[in-house]
Amino acid sequence: AIVCMLNSTALTDGKPMISSSSTPTNTSFDQSCPLLKFGTAKSVEHKGTIFWTSQDRAVIFASFYAGGLIATLASEVLNRYIGATRTVLYGGIANVVGTFLTPFVASQTNFGTFPIILLRFVMGFGQV
């Protein structure tokens, strides 16, 4: 059975959803979901304000790993100047602060996806 929990971006992308059996299904399959009406009209109750395309989401997720890659390359220099203990401490602080800022930055900024990409990059950099 498909759980009646929808990712709004999956619906806005117009791609088929994946059921628990890992086979692609059409979003019109589950008639028991009270949030969806099927047939000639489809209505979706969506209370969110974030509409990211698949490409936006991919760049956001990749920015974390790019930050981690750059941190790995820069870790020798950081360790030499501020020490390994402080490098790890500041990285942990960057991740904690970034985690708490993520919902605000994602929903309250009007600069598109750039602020969240930058925040995720800094969080990835904290993975020294």
DSSP file with accessible surface (Angstrom, degrees, kcal/mol):
  #  RESIDUE AA STRUCTURE BP1 BP2  ACC     N-H-->O    O-->H-N    N-H-->O    O-->H-N    TCO  KAPPA ALPHA  PHI   PSI    X-CA   Y-CA   Z-CA
    1    1 A A              0   0  121      0, 0.0     2,-0.4     0, 0.0    19,-0.2   0.000 360.0 360.0 360.0 145.2    0.0    0.0    0.0
    2    2 A I        -     0   0   36     17,-0.1     2,-0.3    18,-0.1    17,-0.1  -0.703 360.0-125.1 -86.4 130.9    1.2    3.5   -0.7
    3    3 A V        -     0   0  107     -2,-0.4     2,-2.3     2,-0.1    27,-0.1  -0.566  20.2-121.9 -75.3 139.2    1.5    5.7    2.3
    4    4 A a  S    S+     0   0   47     -2,-0.3     2,-0.4    28,-0.1    -1,-0.1  -0.359  77.1 112.1 -82.4  62.1   -0.5    8.9    2.0
    5    5 A M        -     0   0  156     -2,-2.3     2,-0.4     2,-0.0    -2,-0.1  -0.953  48.5-169.4-134.3 111.7    2.5   11.2    2.5
    6    6 A L        -     0   0   48     -2,-0.4     2,-0.7    11,-0.0     3,-0.1  -0.860  24.5-135.6-112.0 139.0    3.5   13.1   -0.6
    7    7 A N    >>  -     0   0   90     -2,-0.4     4,-1.2     1,-0.2     3,-1.1  -0.810  20.5-145.6 -83.7 118.6    6.5   15.1   -1.4
    8    8 A S  H 3> S+     0   0   29     -2,-0.7     4,-2.2     1,-0.3     5,-0.2   0.834  96.6  57.9 -60.5 -31.2    5.0   18.2   -3.0
    9    9 A T  H 3> S+     0   0    9      1,-0.2     4,-1.8     2,-0.2    -1,-0.3   0.818  99.2  59.0 -71.5 -26.8    8.0   18.6   -5.3
   10   10 A A  H <>>S+     0   0   24     -3,-1.1     5,-1.1     1,-0.2     4,-0.6   0.888 109.5  44.4 -66.0 -35.4    7.3   15.1   -6.7
   11   11 A L  H ><5S+     0   0   20     -4,-1.2     3,-0.6     1,-0.2    -2,-0.2   0.894 112.4  50.5 -75.0 -38.7    3.9   16.2   -7.7
   12   12 A T  H 3<5S+     0   0   77     -4,-2.2    -2,-0.2     1,-0.2    -1,-0.2   0.796 106.5  55.7 -71.0 -26.6    5.1   19.5   -9.2
   13   13 A D  H 3<5S-     0   0   44     -4,-1.8    -1,-0.2    -5,-0.2    -2,-0.2   0.703 103.7-134.6 -74.5 -20.4    7.7   17.8  -11.2
   14   14 A G  T <<5 +     0   0   65     -3,-0.6    -3,-0.2    -4,-0.6    -2,-0.1   0.711  56.6 138.2  75.5  20.5    5.0   15.6  -12.8
   15   15 A K      < -     0   0  116     -5,-1.1    -1,-0.3     1,-0.1    -2,-0.1  -0.679  61.0 -96.2 -97.6 153.7    7.0   12.4  -12.3
   16   16 A P        -     0   0   83      0, 0.0    10,-0.2     0, 0.0     2,-0.1  -0.353  40.0-120.7 -67.0 147.3    5.5    9.1  -11.2
   17   17 A M  E     -A   25   0A  33      8,-1.0     8,-2.7     7,-0.0     2,-0.5  -0.460  19.6-121.8 -82.4 160.7    5.8    8.3   -7.5
   18   18 A I  E     -A   24   0A 112      6,-0.2     2,-0.1    -2,-0.1    -1,-0.0  -0.903  25.2-147.3-105.9 126.4    7.6    5.3   -6.2
   19   19 A S    >   -     0   0   16      4,-1.5     3,-1.9    -2,-0.5   -17,-0.1  -0.282  34.2 -94.1 -84.6 177.5    5.6    2.9   -4.0
   20   20 A S  T 3  S+     0   0   93      1,-0.3    -1,-0.1   -19,-0.2   -18,-0.1   0.704 124.4  63.1 -67.1 -17.4    6.9    0.8   -1.2
   21   21 A S  T 3  S-     0   0   75      2,-0.2    -1,-0.3     1,-0.0   -19,-0.0   0.341 113.0-119.1 -87.6   8.5    7.3   -2.1   -3.6
   22   22 A S  S <  S+     0   0   99     -3,-1.9    -2,-0.1     1,-0.2    -4,-0.0   0.743  74.8 124.0  62.4  25.0    9.9    0.0   -5.5
   23   23 A T        -     0   0   72     -4,-0.0    -4,-1.5     0, 0.0    -1,-0.2  -0.952  69.8-108.3-112.9 135.7    7.9   -0.1   -8.7
   24   24 A P  E     -A   18   0A  93      0, 0.0     2,-0.3     0, 0.0    -6,-0.2  -0.384  42.8-177.2 -61.8 134.9    6.9    3.2  -10.3
   25   25 A T  E     -A   17   0A  27     -8,-2.7    -8,-1.0    -2,-0.1     2,-0.2  -0.946  30.3-104.9-130.4 156.3    3.2    4.0   -9.9
   26   26 A N    >   -     0   0  103     -2,-0.3     3,-1.8   -10,-0.2     4,-0.3  -0.521  28.4-123.9 -76.3 145.8    1.0    6.7  -11.1
   27   27 A T  T 3  S+     0   0   24      1,-0.3     3,-0.4    -2,-0.2    -1,-0.1   0.690 108.9  67.5 -66.8 -13.2    0.0    9.3   -8.5
   28   28 A S  T 3  S+     0   0   47      1,-0.2    -1,-0.3    14,-0.0    10,-0.1   0.408  78.3  87.2 -85.8   7.1   -3.6    8.5   -9.3
   29   29 A F  S <  S+     0   0  136     -3,-1.8     2,-1.0     1,-0.1    -1,-0.2   0.905  71.3  71.0 -73.3 -42.0   -3.3    5.0   -7.9
   30   30 A D    >   +     0   0   25     -3,-0.4     3,-0.5    -4,-0.3    -1,-0.1  -0.648  50.6 171.8 -87.7 105.4   -4.1    5.7   -4.3
   31   31 A Q  T 3  S+     0   0  138     -2,-1.0    -1,-0.2     1,-0.2     7,-0.1   0.605  70.5  68.8 -83.9 -13.2   -7.8    6.5   -3.9
   32   32 A S  T 3  S+     0   0   95      3,-0.0    -1,-0.2     2,-0.0   -28,-0.1   0.554  70.1 105.2 -86.4  -7.4   -7.7    6.4   -0.1
   33   33 A a    X   -     0   0    5     -3,-0.5     3,-1.2     1,-0.2   -28,-0.0  -0.624  58.7-155.8 -77.4 120.1   -5.6    9.6    0.3
   34   34 A P  T 3  S+     0   0  114      0, 0.0    -1,-0.2     0, 0.0    -3,-0.0   0.682  88.5  63.6 -71.8 -13.7   -7.8   12.4    1.5
   35   35 A L  T 3  S+     0   0   62    -31,-0.1    10,-0.6     9,-0.1     2,-0.4   0.643  99.4  60.2 -82.9 -14.5   -5.5   15.0    0.1
   36   36 A L  B <   -B   44   0B  14     -3,-1.2     2,-0.4     8,-0.1     8,-0.2  -0.913  58.3-166.6-119.2 142.7   -5.9   13.9   -3.5
   37   37 A K        -     0   0  142      6,-0.7     6,-0.5    -2,-0.4     2,-0.3  -0.994  18.1-164.8-122.9 133.7   -8.9   13.7   -5.8
   38   38 A F        +     0   0   39     -2,-0.4     2,-0.5     4,-0.2     3,-0.2  -0.712  44.6  61.5-119.2 169.8   -8.6   11.8   -9.0
   39   39 A G  S    S-     0   0   75     -2,-0.3    -2,-0.0     1,-0.2     3,-0.0  -0.986 116.5 -12.2 118.6-128.1  -10.5   11.5  -12.2
   40   40 A T  S    S+     0   0  160     -2,-0.5     2,-0.4     1,-0.1    -1,-0.2   0.772 134.8  45.1 -79.4 -24.2  -10.9   14.6  -14.3
   41   41 A A        -     0   0   66     -3,-0.2     2,-0.5     2,-0.0    -1,-0.1  -0.951  64.2-165.3-123.7 141.4   -9.7   16.9  -11.6
   42   42 A K        -     0   0  116     -2,-0.4     2,-0.4    -4,-0.1    -4,-0.2  -0.989   8.7-177.4-124.1 123.3   -6.7   16.6   -9.3
   43   43 A S        -     0   0   55     -6,-0.5    -6,-0.7    -2,-0.5     2,-0.4  -0.975   4.9-167.5-122.2 139.9   -6.4   18.8   -6.2
   44   44 A V  B     -B   36   0B  60     -2,-0.4     2,-0.7    -8,-0.2    -8,-0.1  -0.991  17.4-139.0-126.9 126.7   -3.5   18.7   -3.9
   45   45 A E        +     0   0  108    -10,-0.6     2,-0.4    -2,-0.4   -10,-0.0  -0.767  32.0 171.3 -84.8 118.7   -3.4   20.4   -0.5
   46   46 A H        +     0   0   66     -2,-0.7    -2,-0.1     1,-0.1     0, 0.0  -0.975  20.5 174.6-134.6 120.4    0.0   21.9   -0.1
   47   47 A K        +     0   0  178     -2,-0.4    -1,-0.1     2,-0.0     2,-0.0   0.407  51.0 103.4-103.8  -0.2    0.8   24.3    2.7
   48   48 A G        -     0   0   38      1,-0.1    -2,-0.1     2,-0.1     3,-0.0  -0.287  55.6-155.1 -82.1 167.9    4.5   24.7    1.9
   49   49 A T        +     0   0  101     -2,-0.0     2,-0.6     1,-0.0    -1,-0.1   0.356  65.2  95.4-120.0   0.8    6.2   27.6    0.3
   50   50 A I        +     0   0   50      2,-0.0     2,-0.5     1,-0.0    -2,-0.1  -0.864  42.8 176.2-104.0 120.6    9.3   25.9   -1.2
   51   51 A F        +     0   0  123     -2,-0.6     2,-0.4   -42,-0.0   -42,-0.0  -0.868  10.9 169.2-124.1  93.8    9.1   24.9   -4.8
   52   52 A W        -     0   0   55     -2,-0.5   -40,-0.1     4,-0.0     2,-0.1  -0.880  26.9-133.8-106.2 138.4   12.4   23.5   -6.0
   53   53 A T     >  -     0   0   66     -2,-0.4     4,-2.4     1,-0.1     5,-0.2  -0.306  33.4-100.6 -77.3 171.5   12.8   21.6   -9.2
   54   54 A S  H  > S+     0   0   38      1,-0.2     4,-2.2     2,-0.2     5,-0.1   0.887 126.0  51.8 -60.7 -38.7   14.7   18.4   -9.4
   55   55 A Q  H  > S+     0   0  149      2,-0.2     4,-2.3     1,-0.2    -1,-0.2   0.912 108.0  51.4 -66.5 -40.8   17.8   20.2  -10.7
   56   56 A D  H  > S+     0   0   49      1,-0.2     4,-2.5     2,-0.2    -2,-0.2   0.937 111.1  48.0 -59.5 -47.0   17.6   22.7   -7.8
   57   57 A R  H  X S+     0   0   52     -4,-2.4     4,-2.6     1,-0.2     5,-0.2   0.901 109.9  52.8 -62.3 -39.4   17.4   19.8   -5.3
   58   58 A A  H  X S+     0   0   56     -4,-2.2     4,-2.5     1,-0.2    -1,-0.2   0.921 110.8  46.1 -63.6 -42.5   20.4   18.1   -6.9
   59   59 A V  H  X S+     0   0   66     -4,-2.3     4,-2.0     2,-0.2    -2,-0.2   0.911 112.0  52.0 -67.3 -39.9   22.5   21.2   -6.7
   60   60 A I  H  X S+     0   0    7     -4,-2.5     4,-0.9    -5,-0.2    -2,-0.2   0.938 114.0  42.4 -61.9 -46.9   21.5   21.8   -3.1
   61   61 A F  H >X S+     0   0  118     -4,-2.6     4,-1.0     1,-0.2     3,-0.6   0.907 114.1  51.3 -67.8 -39.5   22.5   18.2   -2.1
   62   62 A A  H 3X S+     0   0   55     -4,-2.5     4,-2.4    -5,-0.2    -1,-0.2   0.815  98.3  66.6 -68.3 -28.4   25.7   18.3   -4.2
   63   63 A S  H 3X S+     0   0   10     -4,-2.0     4,-2.3     1,-0.2    -1,-0.2   0.854  96.5  56.0 -63.1 -33.3   26.8   21.5   -2.6
   64   64 A F  H <X S+     0   0   34     -4,-0.9     4,-1.9    -3,-0.6    -1,-0.2   0.946 110.8  43.2 -61.3 -46.6   27.2   19.7    0.8
   65   65 A Y  H  X S+     0   0  162     -4,-1.0     4,-2.2     2,-0.2    -2,-0.2   0.838 110.7  55.4 -71.6 -31.4   29.5   17.2   -0.8
   66   66 A A  H  X S+     0   0   42     -4,-2.4     4,-2.5     2,-0.2    -1,-0.2   0.919 107.7  49.9 -65.3 -41.3   31.4   19.9   -2.7
   67   67 A G  H  X S+     0   0    0     -4,-2.3     4,-2.4     1,-0.2    -2,-0.2   0.902 110.4  50.4 -62.1 -40.1   32.0   21.7    0.6
   68   68 A G  H  X S+     0   0   15     -4,-1.9     4,-2.1     2,-0.2    -1,-0.2   0.885 109.8  50.5 -64.8 -38.1   33.3   18.4    2.1
   69   69 A L  H  X S+     0   0  105     -4,-2.2     4,-2.1     2,-0.2    -2,-0.2   0.941 111.8  46.4 -65.6 -46.3   35.6   17.9   -0.8
   70   70 A I  H  X S+     0   0   76     -4,-2.5     4,-2.1     1,-0.2    -2,-0.2   0.906 111.6  52.7 -63.3 -39.4   37.1   21.4   -0.5
   71   71 A A  H  X S+     0   0    0     -4,-2.4     4,-1.2     1,-0.2    -1,-0.2   0.894 107.1  52.3 -63.5 -39.1   37.4   20.9    3.3
   72   72 A T  H  < S+     0   0   88     -4,-2.1     4,-0.4     1,-0.2     3,-0.4   0.914 112.0  45.5 -62.5 -41.1   39.3   17.7    2.8
   73   73 A L  H  < S+     0   0  126     -4,-2.1     3,-0.3     1,-0.2     4,-0.3   0.828 119.6  41.4 -70.8 -30.5   41.7   19.4    0.4
   74   74 A A  H  X S+     0   0   29     -4,-2.1     4,-2.4    -5,-0.2    -1,-0.2   0.489  87.8  93.5 -94.6  -4.4   42.1   22.4    2.8
   75   75 A S  H  X S+     0   0   30     -4,-1.2     4,-2.9    -3,-0.4     5,-0.2   0.849  80.7  55.9 -63.7 -33.6   42.3   20.4    6.0
   76   76 A E  H  > S+     0   0  112     -4,-0.4     4,-1.9    -3,-0.3    -1,-0.2   0.940 110.8  44.5 -62.6 -44.5   46.1   20.3    6.1
   77   77 A V  H  > S+     0   0   69     -4,-0.3     4,-2.1     2,-0.2     5,-0.2   0.931 114.6  49.0 -66.1 -44.3   46.4   24.0    5.9
   78   78 A L  H  X>S+     0   0   50     -4,-2.4     4,-2.9     1,-0.2     5,-0.8   0.917 111.1  50.0 -61.5 -43.6   43.7   24.5    8.5
   79   79 A N  H  X5S+     0   0   55     -4,-2.9     4,-0.8     1,-0.2     5,-0.2   0.870 110.2  51.1 -63.1 -35.9   45.3   22.0   10.8
   80   80 A R  H  <5S+     0   0  157     -4,-1.9    -1,-0.2    -5,-0.2    -2,-0.2   0.893 118.8  35.4 -69.4 -37.8   48.6   23.8   10.5
   81   81 A Y  H  <5S+     0   0  176     -4,-2.1    -2,-0.2    -5,-0.1    -3,-0.2   0.894 136.7  13.6 -87.6 -42.2   47.3   27.2   11.2
   82   82 A I  H  <5S-     0   0   62     -4,-2.9     4,-0.4    -5,-0.2    -3,-0.2   0.517 106.9-110.8-114.6  -7.0   44.6   26.7   13.9
   83   83 A G     X< -     0   0   28     -4,-0.8     4,-2.0    -5,-0.8    -3,-0.1   0.128  26.6 -88.4  92.2 154.0   45.2   23.1   15.0
   84   84 A A  H  > S+     0   0   56     -5,-0.2     4,-2.4     1,-0.2     5,-0.2   0.880 122.3  55.0 -66.5 -39.1   43.3   19.9   14.5
   85   85 A T  H  > S+     0   0  119      1,-0.2     4,-2.4     2,-0.2    -1,-0.2   0.942 111.8  42.6 -62.4 -46.8   41.2   20.3   17.7
   86   86 A R  H  > S+     0   0  144     -4,-0.4     4,-3.0     2,-0.2     5,-0.3   0.860 110.7  57.2 -68.8 -34.0   39.9   23.8   16.6
   87   87 A T  H  X S+     0   0    6     -4,-2.0     4,-1.9     2,-0.2    41,-0.2   0.950 111.9  41.3 -60.7 -46.9   39.4   22.6   13.1
   88   88 A V  H  X S+     0   0   95     -4,-2.4     4,-2.4     2,-0.2    -2,-0.2   0.907 115.1  52.1 -67.8 -40.8   37.1   19.9   14.2
   89   89 A L  H  X S+     0   0   95     -4,-2.4     4,-2.4    -5,-0.2    -2,-0.2   0.950 111.9  44.6 -60.5 -49.7   35.4   22.2   16.8
   90   90 A Y  H  X S+     0   0  116     -4,-3.0     4,-2.4     1,-0.2    -1,-0.2   0.864 111.9  53.9 -66.2 -34.0   34.6   24.9   14.3
   91   91 A G  H  X S+     0   0    6     -4,-1.9     4,-2.0    -5,-0.3    -1,-0.2   0.917 109.4  47.8 -64.2 -43.2   33.4   22.3   11.8
   92   92 A G  H  X S+     0   0   36     -4,-2.4     4,-2.4     2,-0.2    -2,-0.2   0.913 111.4  50.3 -63.7 -41.5   31.0   20.9   14.4
   93   93 A I  H  X S+     0   0   85     -4,-2.4     4,-2.8     1,-0.2     5,-0.3   0.918 108.4  53.1 -62.6 -42.2   29.8   24.4   15.2
   94   94 A A  H  X S+     0   0   27     -4,-2.4     4,-2.4     1,-0.2    -1,-0.2   0.910 110.9  47.3 -60.9 -39.6   29.2   25.1   11.5
   95   95 A N  H  X S+     0   0   26     -4,-2.0     4,-2.3     2,-0.2    -2,-0.2   0.908 113.2  47.0 -69.4 -42.0   27.1   22.0   11.2
   96   96 A V  H  X S+     0   0   82     -4,-2.4     4,-2.0     2,-0.2    -2,-0.2   0.953 116.4  43.6 -65.4 -48.0   25.0   22.7   14.3
   97   97 A V  H  X S+     0   0   76     -4,-2.8     4,-2.1     1,-0.2    -2,-0.2   0.926 114.4  51.0 -63.6 -42.4   24.4   26.3   13.3
   98   98 A G  H  X S+     0   0    2     -4,-2.4     4,-1.6    -5,-0.3    -1,-0.2   0.885 107.2  53.8 -62.3 -38.1   23.7   25.3    9.7
   99   99 A T  H  < S+     0   0   82     -4,-2.3    -1,-0.2     1,-0.2    -2,-0.2   0.921 112.0  43.7 -63.7 -42.6   21.2   22.7   10.8
  100  100 A F  H  < S+     0   0  164     -4,-2.0     4,-0.5     1,-0.2    -1,-0.2   0.820 116.1  48.2 -73.3 -28.1   19.2   25.2   12.8
  101  101 A L  H  X S+     0   0   75     -4,-2.1     4,-3.0    -5,-0.2     5,-0.3   0.704  89.5  85.5 -82.7 -19.8   19.4   27.8   10.1
  102  102 A T  H  X S+     0   0   37     -4,-1.6     4,-2.7     1,-0.2     5,-0.3   0.905  89.1  45.9 -54.7 -50.8   18.4   25.5    7.2
  103  103 A P  H  > S+     0   0   84      0, 0.0     4,-1.8     0, 0.0     5,-0.2   0.927 116.8  45.9 -61.5 -40.2   14.5   25.8    7.6
  104  104 A F  H  > S+     0   0  119     -4,-0.5     4,-2.9     2,-0.2     5,-0.4   0.951 115.2  45.4 -65.0 -48.5   14.7   29.6    8.0
  105  105 A V  H  X S+     0   0   20     -4,-3.0     4,-0.9     1,-0.2    11,-0.2   0.904 114.1  50.0 -63.8 -39.1   17.1   30.1    5.1
  106  106 A A  H  < S+     0   0   20     -4,-2.7    -1,-0.2    -5,-0.3    -2,-0.2   0.865 124.0  26.8 -69.1 -33.8   15.1   27.7    2.8
  107  107 A S  H  < S+     0   0   41     -4,-1.8    -2,-0.2    -5,-0.3    -1,-0.2   0.735 122.5  43.7-104.9 -22.5   11.8   29.3    3.5
  108  108 A Q  H  < S+     0   0  118     -4,-2.9     2,-0.3    -5,-0.2    -3,-0.2   0.535  88.4  89.4-106.8  -8.6   12.4   33.0    4.4
  109  109 A T     <  -     0   0   40     -4,-0.9     3,-0.2    -5,-0.4     7,-0.0  -0.686  56.2-156.0 -93.2 148.3   15.0   34.2    1.9
  110  110 A N  S    S+     0   0  153     -2,-0.3     3,-0.1     1,-0.2    -1,-0.1  -0.002  70.9  93.0-109.3  27.4   14.0   35.7   -1.4
  111  111 A F  S >  S-     0   0  162      1,-0.4     3,-0.9     2,-0.0    -1,-0.2   0.007  88.6-119.7-109.8  25.4   17.2   35.0   -3.3
  112  112 A G  T 3   -     0   0   56     -3,-0.2    -1,-0.4     1,-0.2     4,-0.3  -0.412  66.1 -32.7  74.5-144.0   16.2   31.7   -4.9
  113  113 A T  T 3> S+     0   0   30      1,-0.2     4,-2.4     2,-0.1    -1,-0.2   0.565 112.7  93.3 -91.4  -6.2   18.3   28.6   -4.0
  114  114 A F  H <> S+     0   0  132     -3,-0.9     4,-2.7     1,-0.2     5,-0.2   0.905  83.4  50.6 -58.1 -46.4   21.6   30.4   -3.7
  115  115 A P  H  > S+     0   0   25      0, 0.0     4,-2.5     0, 0.0    -1,-0.2   0.919 113.5  44.9 -60.7 -40.0   21.4   31.0    0.1
  116  116 A I  H  > S+     0   0    6     -4,-0.3     4,-2.6     2,-0.2    -2,-0.2   0.878 112.3  52.3 -72.8 -32.8   20.6   27.3    0.9
  117  117 A I  H  X S+     0   0   36     -4,-2.4     4,-2.2     2,-0.2    -1,-0.2   0.941 111.9  46.5 -64.5 -44.1   23.3   26.2   -1.5
  118  118 A L  H  X S+     0   0   89     -4,-2.7     4,-2.4    -5,-0.2    -2,-0.2   0.927 112.9  49.4 -64.2 -43.3   25.8   28.4    0.3
  119  119 A L  H  X S+     0   0   25     -4,-2.5     4,-2.5    -5,-0.2    -2,-0.2   0.929 111.6  48.1 -62.7 -43.7   24.6   27.2    3.7
  120  120 A R  H  X S+     0   0   52     -4,-2.6     4,-2.4     1,-0.2    -1,-0.2   0.872 109.5  54.0 -66.5 -34.1   24.8   23.5    2.6
  121  121 A F  H  X S+     0   0   67     -4,-2.2     4,-2.4     2,-0.2    -2,-0.2   0.940 109.6  47.1 -63.3 -45.2   28.3   24.2    1.2
  122  122 A V  H  X S+     0   0   67     -4,-2.4     4,-1.4     1,-0.2    -2,-0.2   0.903 111.3  51.8 -63.4 -40.0   29.5   25.6    4.6
  123  123 A M  H  < S+     0   0   10     -4,-2.5    -1,-0.2     1,-0.2    -2,-0.2   0.906 110.2  48.6 -63.8 -39.0   27.9   22.6    6.4
  124  124 A G  H >< S+     0   0    0     -4,-2.4     3,-1.6     1,-0.2    -2,-0.2   0.889 106.5  56.4 -66.0 -36.7   29.8   20.3    4.1
  125  125 A F  H 3< S+     0   0   64     -4,-2.4     3,-0.4     1,-0.3    -1,-0.2   0.824  98.1  64.0 -63.6 -28.4   33.0   22.2    4.8
  126  126 A G  T 3< S+     0   0   10     -4,-1.4     2,-0.3     1,-0.2    -1,-0.3   0.564  80.7  83.0 -71.7  -6.9   32.3   21.5    8.5
  127  127 A Q    <         0   0  104     -3,-1.6    -1,-0.2    -4,-0.2    -2,-0.1  -0.084 360.0 360.0 -87.5  36.5   32.8   17.8    7.8
  128  128 A V              0   0   59     -3,-0.4   -56,-0.1    -2,-0.3   -59,-0.1  -0.218 360.0 360.0 -59.5 360.0   36.6   18.1    8.0
